[in-house]
Amino acid sequence: MAHTKSQGKTNQKTNRPGQRRGVKKFGGQKIDVGQIIVRQVGSSFHAGTGVKTGKDFTIYAVRPGIVKFFKKLGKNIISVIKA
C-alpha cells in the first residue's frame, strides 16, 4: 500500500479568488442610479424605497440620493432618500 498521495489530488488544490461580497456604500453616502449598495448571500438586508434586489440578492439603487440603513420589524432595511 502506497504511503504517498496521488498526484492528481494535490494538483487540484488551487487558490480561488474571493467573491468580494459585503457593503459597498455605507449610510449617508451619495449614490447614483444602478450603483451596487450590498453584495450578499441570502437576504441579510432587505430592499426599501429607491432600491431593488437582483437575482443573486444584490441590492442596487434605482434612483439617485443618499443611502439610509434602518431596522423595521427586526429586518435590516436599505433605502435611498432624496438628496
PyMOL Python script that loads the backbone (N, CA, C, O; Angstrom):
from pymol import cmd

cmd.read_pdbstr("""\
ATOM      1  N   MET A   1       0.839  -1.176   0.000  1.00  0.00           N
ATOM      2  CA  MET A   1       0.000   0.000   0.000  1.00  0.00           C
ATOM      3  C   MET A   1       0.888   1.244   0.000  1.00  0.00           C
ATOM      4  O   MET A   1       1.815   1.359   0.802  1.00  0.00           O
ATOM      5  N   ALA A   2       0.594   2.160  -0.900  1.00  0.00           N
ATOM      6  CA  ALA A   2       1.427   3.350  -1.029  1.00  0.00           C
ATOM      7  C   ALA A   2       1.168   4.306   0.128  1.00  0.00           C
ATOM      8  O   ALA A   2       0.042   4.425   0.611  1.00  0.00           O
ATOM      9  N   HIS A   3       2.207   4.973   0.560  1.00  0.00           N
ATOM     10  CA  HIS A   3       2.086   5.940   1.653  1.00  0.00           C
ATOM     11  C   HIS A   3       2.148   7.379   1.165  1.00  0.00           C
ATOM     12  O   HIS A   3       2.219   8.306   1.972  1.00  0.00           O
ATOM     13  N   THR A   4       2.121   7.573  -0.141  1.00  0.00           N
ATOM     14  CA  THR A   4       2.117   8.937  -0.675  1.00  0.00           C
ATOM     15  C   THR A   4       0.805   9.170  -1.425  1.00  0.00           C
ATOM     16  O   THR A   4       0.219   8.245  -1.987  1.00  0.00           O
ATOM     17  N   LYS A   5       0.361  10.423  -1.418  1.00  0.00           N
ATOM     18  CA  LYS A   5      -0.885  10.774  -2.093  1.00  0.00           C
ATOM     19  C   LYS A   5      -0.678  10.726  -3.603  1.00  0.00           C
ATOM     20  O   LYS A   5       0.439  10.899  -4.092  1.00  0.00           O
ATOM     21  N   SER A   6      -1.743  10.495  -4.322  1.00  0.00           N
ATOM     22  CA  SER A   6      -1.654  10.506  -5.777  1.00  0.00           C
ATOM     23  C   SER A   6      -1.495  11.940  -6.266  1.00  0.00           C
ATOM     24  O   SER A   6      -1.944  12.872  -5.599  1.00  0.00           O
ATOM     25  N   GLN A   7      -0.873  12.124  -7.400  1.00  0.00           N
ATOM     26  CA  GLN A   7      -0.559  13.453  -7.890  1.00  0.00           C
ATOM     27  C   GLN A   7      -1.798  14.237  -8.314  1.00  0.00           C
ATOM     28  O   GLN A   7      -1.821  15.462  -8.196  1.00  0.00           O
ATOM     29  N   GLY A   8      -2.810  13.559  -8.799  1.00  0.00           N
ATOM     30  CA  GLY A   8      -3.990  14.266  -9.283  1.00  0.00           C
ATOM     31  C   GLY A   8      -4.701  15.031  -8.182  1.00  0.00           C
ATOM     32  O   GLY A   8      -5.201  16.129  -8.426  1.00  0.00           O
ATOM     33  N   LYS A   9      -4.757  14.497  -7.011  1.00  0.00           N
ATOM     34  CA  LYS A   9      -5.462  15.151  -5.912  1.00  0.00           C
ATOM     35  C   LYS A   9      -4.731  16.419  -5.462  1.00  0.00           C
ATOM     36  O   LYS A   9      -5.379  17.425  -5.173  1.00  0.00           O
ATOM     37  N   THR A  10      -3.425  16.392  -5.400  1.00  0.00           N
ATOM     38  CA  THR A  10      -2.694  17.565  -4.933  1.00  0.00           C
ATOM     39  C   THR A  10      -2.658  18.664  -5.997  1.00  0.00           C
ATOM     40  O   THR A  10      -2.547  19.842  -5.656  1.00  0.00           O
ATOM     41  N   ASN A  11      -2.748  18.306  -7.257  1.00  0.00           N
ATOM     42  CA  ASN A  11      -2.712  19.319  -8.303  1.00  0.00           C
ATOM     43  C   ASN A  11      -4.028  20.083  -8.400  1.00  0.00           C
ATOM     44  O   ASN A  11      -4.056  21.183  -8.952  1.00  0.00           O
ATOM     45  N   GLN A  12      -5.108  19.530  -7.880  1.00  0.00           N
ATOM     46  CA  GLN A  12      -6.399  20.193  -7.972  1.00  0.00           C
ATOM     47  C   GLN A  12      -6.564  21.299  -6.940  1.00  0.00           C
ATOM     48  O   GLN A  12      -7.472  22.121  -7.069  1.00  0.00           O
ATOM     49  N   LYS A  13      -5.727  21.342  -5.936  1.00  0.00           N
ATOM     50  CA  LYS A  13      -5.859  22.371  -4.897  1.00  0.00           C
ATOM     51  C   LYS A  13      -5.205  23.655  -5.378  1.00  0.00           C
ATOM     52  O   LYS A  13      -3.983  23.799  -5.343  1.00  0.00           O
ATOM     53  N   THR A  14      -6.048  24.592  -5.831  1.00  0.00           N
ATOM     54  CA  THR A  14      -5.533  25.891  -6.248  1.00  0.00           C
ATOM     55  C   THR A  14      -6.277  26.960  -5.466  1.00  0.00           C
ATOM     56  O   THR A  14      -7.397  26.746  -5.001  1.00  0.00           O
ATOM     57  N   ASN A  15      -5.647  28.096  -5.330  1.00  0.00           N
ATOM     58  CA  ASN A  15      -6.304  29.206  -4.655  1.00  0.00           C
ATOM     59  C   ASN A  15      -7.307  29.851  -5.596  1.00  0.00           C
ATOM     60  O   ASN A  15      -6.985  30.188  -6.735  1.00  0.00           O
ATOM     61  N   ARG A  16      -8.523  30.017  -5.104  1.00  0.00           N
ATOM     62  CA  ARG A  16      -9.558  30.660  -5.900  1.00  0.00           C
ATOM     63  C   ARG A  16      -9.813  32.051  -5.333  1.00  0.00           C
ATOM     64  O   ARG A  16      -9.770  32.239  -4.117  1.00  0.00           O
ATOM     65  N   PRO A  17     -10.078  33.025  -6.197  1.00  0.00           N
ATOM     66  CA  PRO A  17     -10.289  34.388  -5.699  1.00  0.00           C
ATOM     67  C   PRO A  17     -11.590  34.500  -4.920  1.00  0.00           C
ATOM     68  O   PRO A  17     -12.549  33.772  -5.177  1.00  0.00           O
ATOM     69  N   GLY A  18     -11.609  35.430  -3.957  1.00  0.00           N
ATOM     70  CA  GLY A  18     -12.820  35.692  -3.199  1.00  0.00           C
ATOM     71  C   GLY A  18     -13.853  36.389  -4.060  1.00  0.00           C
ATOM     72  O   GLY A  18     -13.531  36.890  -5.137  1.00  0.00           O
ATOM     73  N   GLN A  19     -15.109  36.425  -3.587  1.00  0.00           N
ATOM     74  CA  GLN A  19     -16.184  36.965  -4.416  1.00  0.00           C
ATOM     75  C   GLN A  19     -16.518  38.412  -4.102  1.00  0.00           C
ATOM     76  O   GLN A  19     -17.474  38.948  -4.662  1.00  0.00           O
ATOM     77  N   ARG A  20     -15.781  39.049  -3.244  1.00  0.00           N
ATOM     78  CA  ARG A  20     -15.896  40.491  -2.966  1.00  0.00           C
ATOM     79  C   ARG A  20     -17.290  40.885  -2.530  1.00  0.00           C
ATOM     80  O   ARG A  20     -17.869  41.840  -3.049  1.00  0.00           O
ATOM     81  N   ARG A  21     -17.829  40.140  -1.570  1.00  0.00           N
ATOM     82  CA  ARG A  21     -19.147  40.456  -1.056  1.00  0.00           C
ATOM     83  C   ARG A  21     -19.052  41.451   0.085  1.00  0.00           C
ATOM     84  O   ARG A  21     -17.974  41.687   0.631  1.00  0.00           O
ATOM     85  N   GLY A  22     -20.189  42.032   0.441  1.00  0.00           N
ATOM     86  CA  GLY A  22     -20.228  42.957   1.559  1.00  0.00           C
ATOM     87  C   GLY A  22     -20.887  44.266   1.181  1.00  0.00           C
ATOM     88  O   GLY A  22     -21.431  44.419   0.088  1.00  0.00           O
ATOM     89  N   VAL A  23     -20.828  45.203   2.106  1.00  0.00           N
ATOM     90  CA  VAL A  23     -21.435  46.522   1.896  1.00  0.00           C
ATOM     91  C   VAL A  23     -20.477  47.376   1.084  1.00  0.00           C
ATOM     92  O   VAL A  23     -19.312  47.536   1.449  1.00  0.00           O
ATOM     93  N   LYS A  24     -20.975  47.926  -0.023  1.00  0.00           N
ATOM     94  CA  LYS A  24     -20.148  48.757  -0.903  1.00  0.00           C
ATOM     95  C   LYS A  24     -20.355  50.247  -0.648  1.00  0.00           C
ATOM     96  O   LYS A  24     -19.412  51.031  -0.750  1.00  0.00           O
ATOM     97  N   LYS A  25     -21.573  50.637  -0.321  1.00  0.00           N
ATOM     98  CA  LYS A  25     -21.883  52.034   0.011  1.00  0.00           C
ATOM     99  C   LYS A  25     -22.511  52.057   1.398  1.00  0.00           C
ATOM    100  O   LYS A  25     -23.442  51.299   1.671  1.00  0.00           O
ATOM    101  N   PHE A  26     -22.013  52.913   2.266  1.00  0.00           N
ATOM    102  CA  PHE A  26     -22.474  52.966   3.644  1.00  0.00           C
ATOM    103  C   PHE A  26     -23.495  54.073   3.830  1.00  0.00           C
ATOM    104  O   PHE A  26     -23.696  54.894   2.934  1.00  0.00           O
ATOM    105  N   GLY A  27     -24.142  54.100   4.989  1.00  0.00           N
ATOM    106  CA  GLY A  27     -25.178  55.081   5.276  1.00  0.00           C
ATOM    107  C   GLY A  27     -24.653  56.501   5.198  1.00  0.00           C
ATOM    108  O   GLY A  27     -23.572  56.794   5.709  1.00  0.00           O
ATOM    109  N   GLY A  28     -25.409  57.387   4.562  1.00  0.00           N
ATOM    110  CA  GLY A  28     -25.014  58.775   4.425  1.00  0.00           C
ATOM    111  C   GLY A  28     -24.222  59.085   3.175  1.00  0.00           C
ATOM    112  O   GLY A  28     -23.965  60.255   2.891  1.00  0.00           O
ATOM    113  N   GLN A  29     -23.824  58.068   2.415  1.00  0.00           N
ATOM    114  CA  GLN A  29     -23.053  58.310   1.199  1.00  0.00           C
ATOM    115  C   GLN A  29     -23.984  58.583   0.021  1.00  0.00           C
ATOM    116  O   GLN A  29     -25.097  58.062  -0.040  1.00  0.00           O
ATOM    117  N   LYS A  30     -23.513  59.406  -0.911  1.00  0.00           N
ATOM    118  CA  LYS A  30     -24.267  59.677  -2.132  1.00  0.00           C
ATOM    119  C   LYS A  30     -24.183  58.474  -3.054  1.00  0.00           C
ATOM    120  O   LYS A  30     -23.190  57.746  -3.068  1.00  0.00           O
ATOM    121  N   ILE A  31     -25.257  58.278  -3.830  1.00  0.00           N
ATOM    122  CA  ILE A  31     -25.287  57.143  -4.753  1.00  0.00           C
ATOM    123  C   ILE A  31     -26.022  57.543  -6.016  1.00  0.00           C
ATOM    124  O   ILE A  31     -26.926  58.379  -5.979  1.00  0.00           O
ATOM    125  N   ASP A  32     -25.630  56.939  -7.148  1.00  0.00           N
ATOM    126  CA  ASP A  32     -26.278  57.183  -8.428  1.00  0.00           C
ATOM    127  C   ASP A  32     -27.107  55.963  -8.820  1.00  0.00           C
ATOM    128  O   ASP A  32     -27.054  54.928  -8.157  1.00  0.00           O
ATOM    129  N   VAL A  33     -27.859  56.092  -9.885  1.00  0.00           N
ATOM    130  CA  VAL A  33     -28.713  55.013 -10.359  1.00  0.00           C
ATOM    131  C   VAL A  33     -27.856  53.838 -10.823  1.00  0.00           C
ATOM    132  O   VAL A  33     -26.897  54.024 -11.573  1.00  0.00           O
ATOM    133  N   GLY A  34     -28.199  52.636 -10.379  1.00  0.00           N
ATOM    134  CA  GLY A  34     -27.511  51.429 -10.819  1.00  0.00           C
ATOM    135  C   GLY A  34     -26.314  51.032  -9.985  1.00  0.00           C
ATOM    136  O   GLY A  34     -25.767  49.947 -10.184  1.00  0.00           O
ATOM    137  N   GLN A  35     -25.892  51.860  -9.070  1.00  0.00           N
ATOM    138  CA  GLN A  35     -24.728  51.508  -8.254  1.00  0.00           C
ATOM    139  C   GLN A  35     -25.108  50.467  -7.206  1.00  0.00           C
ATOM    140  O   GLN A  35     -26.204  50.501  -6.646  1.00  0.00           O
ATOM    141  N   ILE A  36     -24.195  49.552  -6.952  1.00  0.00           N
ATOM    142  CA  ILE A  36     -24.437  48.464  -6.006  1.00  0.00           C
ATOM    143  C   ILE A  36     -24.220  48.969  -4.582  1.00  0.00           C
ATOM    144  O   ILE A  36     -23.234  49.648  -4.294  1.00  0.00           O
ATOM    145  N   ILE A  37     -25.153  48.628  -3.700  1.00  0.00           N
ATOM    146  CA  ILE A  37     -25.038  49.004  -2.291  1.00  0.00           C
ATOM    147  C   ILE A  37     -24.498  47.829  -1.485  1.00  0.00           C
ATOM    148  O   ILE A  37     -23.578  48.005  -0.686  1.00  0.00           O
ATOM    149  N   VAL A  38     -25.060  46.621  -1.683  1.00  0.00           N
ATOM    150  CA  VAL A  38     -24.641  45.434  -0.929  1.00  0.00           C
ATOM    151  C   VAL A  38     -24.592  44.234  -1.861  1.00  0.00           C
ATOM    152  O   VAL A  38     -25.516  44.010  -2.643  1.00  0.00           O
ATOM    153  N   ARG A  39     -23.500  43.455  -1.776  1.00  0.00           N
ATOM    154  CA  ARG A  39     -23.429  42.125  -2.395  1.00  0.00           C
ATOM    155  C   ARG A  39     -23.529  41.134  -1.258  1.00  0.00           C
ATOM    156  O   ARG A  39     -22.764  41.228  -0.298  1.00  0.00           O
ATOM    157  N   GLN A  40     -24.457  40.176  -1.336  1.00  0.00           N
ATOM    158  CA  GLN A  40     -24.708  39.288  -0.206  1.00  0.00           C
ATOM    159  C   GLN A  40     -25.171  37.912  -0.667  1.00  0.00           C
ATOM    160  O   GLN A  40     -25.602  37.731  -1.806  1.00  0.00           O
ATOM    161  N   VAL A  41     -25.071  36.943   0.248  1.00  0.00           N
ATOM    162  CA  VAL A  41     -25.621  35.612   0.052  1.00  0.00           C
ATOM    163  C   VAL A  41     -26.881  35.537   0.893  1.00  0.00           C
ATOM    164  O   VAL A  41     -26.809  35.665   2.115  1.00  0.00           O
ATOM    165  N   GLY A  42     -28.031  35.333   0.271  1.00  0.00           N
ATOM    166  CA  GLY A  42     -29.281  35.366   1.012  1.00  0.00           C
ATOM    167  C   GLY A  42     -29.682  36.796   1.300  1.00  0.00           C
ATOM    168  O   GLY A  42     -29.004  37.739   0.890  1.00  0.00           O
ATOM    169  N   SER A  43     -30.802  36.954   2.015  1.00  0.00           N
ATOM    170  CA  SER A  43     -31.326  38.302   2.234  1.00  0.00           C
ATOM    171  C   SER A  43     -31.056  38.769   3.658  1.00  0.00           C
ATOM    172  O   SER A  43     -31.972  38.819   4.479  1.00  0.00           O
ATOM    173  N   SER A  44     -29.810  39.111   3.955  1.00  0.00           N
ATOM    174  CA  SER A  44     -29.473  39.704   5.250  1.00  0.00           C
ATOM    175  C   SER A  44     -30.024  41.115   5.333  1.00  0.00           C
ATOM    176  O   SER A  44     -30.510  41.548   6.378  1.00  0.00           O
ATOM    177  N   PHE A  45     -29.941  41.834   4.203  1.00  0.00           N
ATOM    178  CA  PHE A  45     -30.504  43.173   4.087  1.00  0.00           C
ATOM    179  C   PHE A  45     -31.668  43.098   3.104  1.00  0.00           C
ATOM    180  O   PHE A  45     -31.607  42.365   2.117  1.00  0.00           O
ATOM    181  N   HIS A  46     -32.724  43.856   3.376  1.00  0.00           N
ATOM    182  CA  HIS A  46     -33.906  43.866   2.521  1.00  0.00           C
ATOM    183  C   HIS A  46     -34.034  45.220   1.829  1.00  0.00           C
ATOM    184  O   HIS A  46     -33.553  46.237   2.329  1.00  0.00           O
ATOM    185  N   ALA A  47     -34.690  45.213   0.674  1.00  0.00           N
ATOM    186  CA  ALA A  47     -34.836  46.426  -0.124  1.00  0.00           C
ATOM    187  C   ALA A  47     -35.963  47.289   0.401  1.00  0.00           C
ATOM    188  O   ALA A  47     -37.053  46.797   0.692  1.00  0.00           O
ATOM    189  N   GLY A  48     -35.695  48.588   0.522  1.00  0.00           N
ATOM    190  CA  GLY A  48     -36.709  49.567   0.897  1.00  0.00           C
ATOM    191  C   GLY A  48     -37.073  50.400  -0.319  1.00  0.00           C
ATOM    192  O   GLY A  48     -37.093  49.899  -1.443  1.00  0.00           O
ATOM    193  N   THR A  49     -37.362  51.669  -0.088  1.00  0.00           N
ATOM    194  CA  THR A  49     -37.734  52.544  -1.201  1.00  0.00           C
ATOM    195  C   THR A  49     -36.483  53.028  -1.938  1.00  0.00           C
ATOM    196  O   THR A  49     -35.475  53.366  -1.318  1.00  0.00           O
ATOM    197  N   GLY A  50     -36.566  53.054  -3.251  1.00  0.00           N
ATOM    198  CA  GLY A  50     -35.463  53.550  -4.069  1.00  0.00           C
ATOM    199  C   GLY A  50     -34.399  52.522  -4.373  1.00  0.00           C
ATOM    200  O   GLY A  50     -33.393  52.859  -4.998  1.00  0.00           O
ATOM    201  N   VAL A  51     -34.581  51.265  -3.950  1.00  0.00           N
ATOM    202  CA  VAL A  51     -33.615  50.205  -4.235  1.00  0.00           C
ATOM    203  C   VAL A  51     -34.360  48.960  -4.702  1.00  0.00           C
ATOM    204  O   VAL A  51     -35.557  48.804  -4.459  1.00  0.00           O
ATOM    205  N   LYS A  52     -33.626  48.079  -5.377  1.00  0.00           N
ATOM    206  CA  LYS A  52     -34.182  46.806  -5.817  1.00  0.00           C
ATOM    207  C   LYS A  52     -33.202  45.698  -5.492  1.00  0.00           C
ATOM    208  O   LYS A  52     -32.024  45.947  -5.239  1.00  0.00           O
ATOM    209  N   THR A  53     -33.706  44.455  -5.502  1.00  0.00           N
ATOM    210  CA  THR A  53     -32.894  43.280  -5.229  1.00  0.00           C
ATOM    211  C   THR A  53     -32.691  42.500  -6.517  1.00  0.00           C
ATOM    212  O   THR A  53     -33.652  42.218  -7.232  1.00  0.00           O
ATOM    213  N   GLY A  54     -31.435  42.148  -6.820  1.00  0.00           N
ATOM    214  CA  GLY A  54     -31.139  41.344  -8.003  1.00  0.00           C
ATOM    215  C   GLY A  54     -31.373  39.874  -7.730  1.00  0.00           C
ATOM    216  O   GLY A  54     -31.720  39.495  -6.611  1.00  0.00           O
ATOM    217  N   LYS A  55     -31.184  39.039  -8.746  1.00  0.00           N
ATOM    218  CA  LYS A  55     -31.462  37.611  -8.598  1.00  0.00           C
ATOM    219  C   LYS A  55     -30.454  36.915  -7.682  1.00  0.00           C
ATOM    220  O   LYS A  55     -30.740  35.838  -7.160  1.00  0.00           O
ATOM    221  N   ASP A  56     -29.288  37.513  -7.482  1.00  0.00           N
ATOM    222  CA  ASP A  56     -28.307  36.959  -6.543  1.00  0.00           C
ATOM    223  C   ASP A  56     -28.300  37.745  -5.232  1.00  0.00           C
ATOM    224  O   ASP A  56     -27.285  37.790  -4.538  1.00  0.00           O
ATOM    225  N   PHE A  57     -29.438  38.367  -4.895  1.00  0.00           N
ATOM    226  CA  PHE A  57     -29.656  39.125  -3.659  1.00  0.00           C
ATOM    227  C   PHE A  57     -28.815  40.393  -3.570  1.00  0.00           C
ATOM    228  O   PHE A  57     -28.676  40.958  -2.485  1.00  0.00           O
ATOM    229  N   THR A  58     -28.254  40.851  -4.680  1.00  0.00           N
ATOM    230  CA  THR A  58     -27.535  42.119  -4.711  1.00  0.00           C
ATOM    231  C   THR A  58     -28.542  43.262  -4.611  1.00  0.00           C
ATOM    232  O   THR A  58     -29.550  43.269  -5.317  1.00  0.00           O
ATOM    233  N   ILE A  59     -28.270  44.217  -3.744  1.00  0.00           N
ATOM    234  CA  ILE A  59     -29.147  45.376  -3.605  1.00  0.00           C
ATOM    235  C   ILE A  59     -28.493  46.558  -4.310  1.00  0.00           C
ATOM    236  O   ILE A  59     -27.337  46.890  -4.049  1.00  0.00           O
ATOM    237  N   TYR A  60     -29.255  47.192  -5.215  1.00  0.00           N
ATOM    238  CA  TYR A  60     -28.728  48.301  -6.009  1.00  0.00           C
ATOM    239  C   TYR A  60     -29.743  49.437  -6.057  1.00  0.00           C
ATOM    240  O   TYR A  60     -30.932  49.232  -5.811  1.00  0.00           O
ATOM    241  N   ALA A  61     -29.267  50.624  -6.373  1.00  0.00           N
ATOM    242  CA  ALA A  61     -30.102  51.830  -6.365  1.00  0.00           C
ATOM    243  C   ALA A  61     -30.846  51.981  -7.687  1.00  0.00           C
ATOM    244  O   ALA A  61     -30.300  51.702  -8.754  1.00  0.00           O
ATOM    245  N   VAL A  62     -32.106  52.428  -7.603  1.00  0.00           N
ATOM    246  CA  VAL A  62     -32.879  52.725  -8.811  1.00  0.00           C
ATOM    247  C   VAL A  62     -33.155  54.219  -8.943  1.00  0.00           C
ATOM    248  O   VAL A  62     -33.782  54.654  -9.909  1.00  0.00           O
ATOM    249  N   ARG A  63     -32.692  55.001  -7.979  1.00  0.00           N
ATOM    250  CA  ARG A  63     -32.776  56.457  -8.081  1.00  0.00           C
ATOM    251  C   ARG A  63     -31.591  57.073  -7.344  1.00  0.00           C
ATOM    252  O   ARG A  63     -31.072  56.467  -6.407  1.00  0.00           O
ATOM    253  N   PRO A  64     -31.154  58.260  -7.746  1.00  0.00           N
ATOM    254  CA  PRO A  64     -30.030  58.894  -7.054  1.00  0.00           C
ATOM    255  C   PRO A  64     -30.466  59.453  -5.707  1.00  0.00           C
ATOM    256  O   PRO A  64     -31.628  59.809  -5.513  1.00  0.00           O
ATOM    257  N   GLY A  65     -29.527  59.525  -4.793  1.00  0.00           N
ATOM    258  CA  GLY A  65     -29.828  60.084  -3.477  1.00  0.00           C
ATOM    259  C   GLY A  65     -28.783  59.681  -2.454  1.00  0.00           C
ATOM    260  O   GLY A  65     -27.608  59.513  -2.782  1.00  0.00           O
ATOM    261  N   ILE A  66     -29.220  59.528  -1.206  1.00  0.00           N
ATOM    262  CA  ILE A  66     -28.339  59.189  -0.087  1.00  0.00           C
ATOM    263  C   ILE A  66     -28.801  57.868   0.508  1.00  0.00           C
ATOM    264  O   ILE A  66     -29.997  57.656   0.706  1.00  0.00           O
ATOM    265  N   VAL A  67     -27.862  56.989   0.790  1.00  0.00           N
ATOM    266  CA  VAL A  67     -28.165  55.665   1.333  1.00  0.00           C
ATOM    267  C   VAL A  67     -28.553  55.785   2.807  1.00  0.00           C
ATOM    268  O   VAL A  67     -27.936  56.532   3.566  1.00  0.00           O
ATOM    269  N   LYS A  68     -29.581  55.039   3.197  1.00  0.00           N
ATOM    270  CA  LYS A  68     -30.027  55.023   4.582  1.00  0.00           C
ATOM    271  C   LYS A  68     -30.266  53.584   5.020  1.00  0.00           C
ATOM    272  O   LYS A  68     -30.997  52.844   4.361  1.00  0.00           O
ATOM    273  N   PHE A  69     -29.647  53.185   6.139  1.00  0.00           N
ATOM    274  CA  PHE A  69     -29.850  51.872   6.739  1.00  0.00           C
ATOM    275  C   PHE A  69     -30.716  52.042   7.979  1.00  0.00           C
ATOM    276  O   PHE A  69     -30.479  52.954   8.771  1.00  0.00           O
ATOM    277  N   PHE A  70     -31.724  51.178   8.165  1.00  0.00           N
ATOM    278  CA  PHE A  70     -32.524  51.198   9.389  1.00  0.00           C
ATOM    279  C   PHE A  70     -33.156  49.835   9.607  1.00  0.00           C
ATOM    280  O   PHE A  70     -33.122  48.971   8.731  1.00  0.00           O
ATOM    281  N   LYS A  71     -33.736  49.655  10.793  1.00  0.00           N
ATOM    282  CA  LYS A  71     -34.408  48.403  11.131  1.00  0.00           C
ATOM    283  C   LYS A  71     -35.903  48.629  11.203  1.00  0.00           C
ATOM    284  O   LYS A  71     -36.364  49.648  11.717  1.00  0.00           O
ATOM    285  N   LYS A  72     -36.666  47.664  10.679  1.00  0.00           N
ATOM    286  CA  LYS A  72     -38.118  47.725  10.736  1.00  0.00           C
ATOM    287  C   LYS A  72     -38.639  46.307  10.930  1.00  0.00           C
ATOM    288  O   LYS A  72     -38.396  45.426  10.106  1.00  0.00           O
ATOM    289  N   LEU A  73     -39.353  46.101  12.020  1.00  0.00           N
ATOM    290  CA  LEU A  73     -39.886  44.784  12.373  1.00  0.00           C
ATOM    291  C   LEU A  73     -38.788  43.721  12.437  1.00  0.00           C
ATOM    292  O   LEU A  73     -39.000  42.575  12.042  1.00  0.00           O
ATOM    293  N   GLY A  74     -37.609  44.114  12.941  1.00  0.00           N
ATOM    294  CA  GLY A  74     -36.498  43.176  13.104  1.00  0.00           C
ATOM    295  C   GLY A  74     -35.714  42.885  11.843  1.00  0.00           C
ATOM    296  O   GLY A  74     -34.819  42.041  11.864  1.00  0.00           O
ATOM    297  N   LYS A  75     -36.021  43.559  10.743  1.00  0.00           N
ATOM    298  CA  LYS A  75     -35.301  43.342   9.499  1.00  0.00           C
ATOM    299  C   LYS A  75     -34.436  44.550   9.188  1.00  0.00           C
ATOM    300  O   LYS A  75     -34.818  45.688   9.459  1.00  0.00           O
ATOM    301  N   ASN A  76     -33.265  44.293   8.616  1.00  0.00           N
ATOM    302  CA  ASN A  76     -32.380  45.372   8.174  1.00  0.00           C
ATOM    303  C   ASN A  76     -32.856  45.849   6.810  1.00  0.00           C
ATOM    304  O   ASN A  76     -32.864  45.084   5.846  1.00  0.00           O
ATOM    305  N   ILE A  77     -33.249  47.105   6.734  1.00  0.00           N
ATOM    306  CA  ILE A  77     -33.785  47.680   5.505  1.00  0.00           C
ATOM    307  C   ILE A  77     -32.798  48.720   4.966  1.00  0.00           C
ATOM    308  O   ILE A  77     -32.201  49.485   5.725  1.00  0.00           O
ATOM    309  N   ILE A  78     -32.643  48.728   3.642  1.00  0.00           N
ATOM    310  CA  ILE A  78     -31.810  49.741   2.976  1.00  0.00           C
ATOM    311  C   ILE A  78     -32.716  50.528   2.045  1.00  0.00           C
ATOM    312  O   ILE A  78     -33.499  49.946   1.293  1.00  0.00           O
ATOM    313  N   SER A  79     -32.613  51.844   2.094  1.00  0.00           N
ATOM    314  CA  SER A  79     -33.388  52.667   1.174  1.00  0.00           C
ATOM    315  C   SER A  79     -32.524  53.830   0.705  1.00  0.00           C
ATOM    316  O   SER A  79     -31.493  54.140   1.303  1.00  0.00           O
ATOM    317  N   VAL A  80     -32.966  54.467  -0.379  1.00  0.00           N
ATOM    318  CA  VAL A  80     -32.297  55.650  -0.908  1.00  0.00           C
ATOM    319  C   VAL A  80     -33.264  56.802  -0.801  1.00  0.00           C
ATOM    320  O   VAL A  80     -34.358  56.762  -1.366  1.00  0.00           O
ATOM    321  N   ILE A  81     -32.856  57.847  -0.065  1.00  0.00           N
ATOM    322  CA  ILE A  81     -33.696  59.027   0.099  1.00  0.00           C
ATOM    323  C   ILE A  81     -33.167  60.146  -0.772  1.00  0.00           C
ATOM    324  O   ILE A  81     -31.992  60.145  -1.141  1.00  0.00           O
ATOM    325  N   LYS A  82     -34.011  61.089  -1.100  1.00  0.00           N
ATOM    326  CA  LYS A  82     -33.605  62.190  -1.965  1.00  0.00           C
ATOM    327  C   LYS A  82     -32.566  63.074  -1.279  1.00  0.00           C
ATOM    328  O   LYS A  82     -32.637  63.325  -0.076  1.00  0.00           O
ATOM    329  N   ALA A  83     -31.612  63.535  -2.062  1.00  0.00           N
ATOM    330  CA  ALA A  83     -30.537  64.357  -1.515  1.00  0.00           C
ATOM    331  C   ALA A  83     -30.998  65.762  -1.219  1.00  0.00           C
ATOM    332  O   ALA A  83     -30.210  66.585  -0.752  1.00  0.00           O
TER     333      ALA A  83
END
""", "prot")
cmd.dss("prot")
cmd.show_as("cartoon", "prot")
cmd.util.cbc("prot")
cmd.orient("prot")
